[in-house]
Amino acid sequence: MSNLFINEHPLVQSKLALLRDAKTKSKEFRELVGEMAGLLCYDAVRDFKTKPVEVETPLGTAECKVLDKEIGVVALLRAGIGMADGILNMIPTAKVGHIGLYRDPNTLMPIEYFCKIPKDAENLHIFVLDPMLATGGTASAAIQFLKERGVKDITYICMVAAADGVKKLQSEHPDVDIYTAALDRALTEDGYIVPGLGDVGNRIYGTK
Ligand code: URA
């Protein structure tokens, strides 16, 4: 079963409180989404393998360590885009991809309408980004698409998760760890997390 990591760091929780606040305006909300993504990614990378490198300082040679595997981020459209820059601030060499999915109204199956991922995705450790893990349908489908393209190492980063979404990912992708700032109690009939953050895409982009 995949691991669920809920980040209780006071900085993460303070930012979450501001994100939850319905009075927080788009500009601040956007900035907080990026900052939160950076902090969650910092946590997610904690146990990644490193490799030794020698670096010449002005005074001598230092034995250093750098990440062993290159990182990629795949933002799920559209709200996941808001998280990508925060991760790039932490890992500027990360390659960025995007996946867009919609649910077919007849079959309810997730259909990919956009997919552009790094060419060498199968060699990267991929962070899948979406602020809200609600039912888990989109998350699970996106991870499946990545696996079908040969990606082996995947971590899911969201800001708020609902139990249903966690359960779905844990049963369908037990190899994928989940990093989040909160596990919320419920989902509305149309798939919004309660108390959650509201519609994150609209709050990031000011579209409502
Ligand atoms: N997407 C959102 O923007 N908010 C939710 O609560 C769930 C999915």
Boltz pocket constraint, residues with backbone or C-beta under 6 A from the ligand:
constraints:
  - pocket:
      binder: B
      contacts: [[A, 79], [A, 132], [A, 134], [A, 191], [A, 192], [A, 193], [A, 194], [A, 196], [A, 197], [A, 198], [A, 199], [A, 200], [A, 201]]
      max_distance: 6.0
